[in-house]
Amino acid sequence: MIKQSINMDRNDATQEPEGFIHSFLFGKGSIIREGQQIRSRLKMTRSTEGWIGIPHGGIGMGILLELALHLDTAGLPPANRYPFNVEYRLGGASLRVGDTVEAAVTTNEGCLSGQILREGEADPYMCANIHYGKEGNYNKEQFQASLPVRYQDIADRLLPLPYYRNCFVCGVERAKPGLRRRFYFVDGEVTEKIIVSLAGFDEVDKQSFNLFQRNKIFHPLPVLALLDEACGFAAFMVSASGGVTVRIDYTFYRDMRVGEKLLFFGRGGKVRGKTPARIMCWASGGAAAVHEDGTLEPMVSTSGQWLGIPALTKQMREALIPAELNRRIFELAGG
């Protein structure tokens, strides 16, 4: 049941009941509803880490969509919310593990808008706009056209890539729950750099990826984070530069259910800039369900933009493991 919060103003304030996803995203923080706004004050603990010492962007994206799920969306039944589009913009205040933030989502005419503001900062770390019944610029047809016909077309060409120890998406030594995903480079492509990750193919997913669901339907959090990382990895493959997300756009076409086999794609795009400190990269991709015959059904399409950061490229060289796979990615990226 929903209880009245005792920590904030009592004017139409409510607190979401405890549960795994609430606990992971908000810790002990309350979700407070006041009129057309819903908000929460929370701390970015080490469980949110992506880059070393930096919260994963997908965590913030998931926080804002989780808040949006608690706002009235014009009485739309779930089936009528699809497709829905979420646009994220990052690049205001920087964020570190240990920082306290306030996240808020507000009902506006025609959409929901959200932001995450670091304590003591005037500029938001992240902003979002959520539109129901709308596709983004990179649409389902474009994503479908970029896919192989069947999973079998690439299954034997996946080269494993390195990973971090504590990253929410790819960390292998996390004390807290995480997705524990591996990434693969599609070998044999002449003109394109494509990154792939999988879910639903292995029983161990029950202790990792499958934790992030309600009633056998995946929460947006693991999808947002995994696609952000897959596309970011693809941006690295065309630039040899580690980077941070500047903007990213997702369109969801239907529920993603536990038990489905899922493929996540990132495809490197154009690169601008001639020096490591001024590189901007683009990438696109999405998530697809793998049917029994191996054909792929688009479920989410995404595209975005990444800013190269020399310090993050250095971090990749020093911290990604194992060393032989780390050398591989820099060779494949031409770096």
Phi, psi and omega in degrees: 000161179268129183250154177287133179287141176255001185264343186231187177302145183268007180283096179056040181262135179226159178236132181288142180295155180294151177183170185300310184295318177301313182296319180295315185281321190246353183058235179266006182288147177273154168257119188249126177250129177222104180062238183267012179235146174229139188209166177206143174254126186210167180250137177276094182279177181295341177294345180268000190296140171242268163303153183299121179082001184236130177300141178293134180302328180297333178295311178299320178299317179294324177300314182293322178288327176296318176297319180299326180296340181266357177264150176295128179248059175060027177070015182292129170293154185309319183299331182272000177274347181265142353288155169229146188243138177233125177250126178245141174233132178235166175124007174277246178290142173284162184225140178234154172303133183102345179288150173259137182227161167243125178252138182214146174230136184233141175280122175241171180294116176087351181196174169252141176236145182218163174205156172240125184241123176290139180303128179089358181251150178266331182264136182290147172289322183213141173234154180215148169232131184241122182238123175273143180074026185221144171260157173276184182294325176266104194259182184299318182295320178295318179295316179303318182294336181273350186275151168294161180294317181223154176303324181301338181293337181238352189303326182266009183239022185263111178268123182294144181245165184284176188208169178263173179275321188237004181301139179304324183273310189244006184294136183255353183233030183288139172279333180260162179302146177204176184280332178052047180271148169256151178244150184225145175262131180280106182285151174094352177283130186279317188249353187234151174248111186239132178248139181229144168225160186231155170212148178088005180261352191220140180298332183293345177301338180297334179260007182220266185304319186287352177292334189267063182213160172230125179053041176071011175247126183294136170293152177300335186310304183295329180290313179301310184294317183292320178289324175302316181287319179298315179289323176297321177296320178295323176297321176298320185295337178261355185231342186059030181228125171292149185205175178245149179290130176263317175209153175204145189229130180236142167236123179262135184252338175192172175299147172251124191249143173301135183105340175280147171273128188235138174243137179242130187240142166229134184232119180295142180241220185284160178228137175233144180113145184246352179237152182305330183276356184228028181271132173237132184235152176238149177207159177217171180168215180157187179240143181223143173275140178262115179282172184302327180272005178090352178291157189246131178251116178299133179239328178217135172245148183210151172208155183194186187222138183231142178257124179292137179232112182305323181296329179283327173299317177298318179299319178300315181300325188267333191244339178291142181230159349287165188299321184292326177285328177297316177300323182299315185294324179290327174293316180294328181275357179078019182253000000 
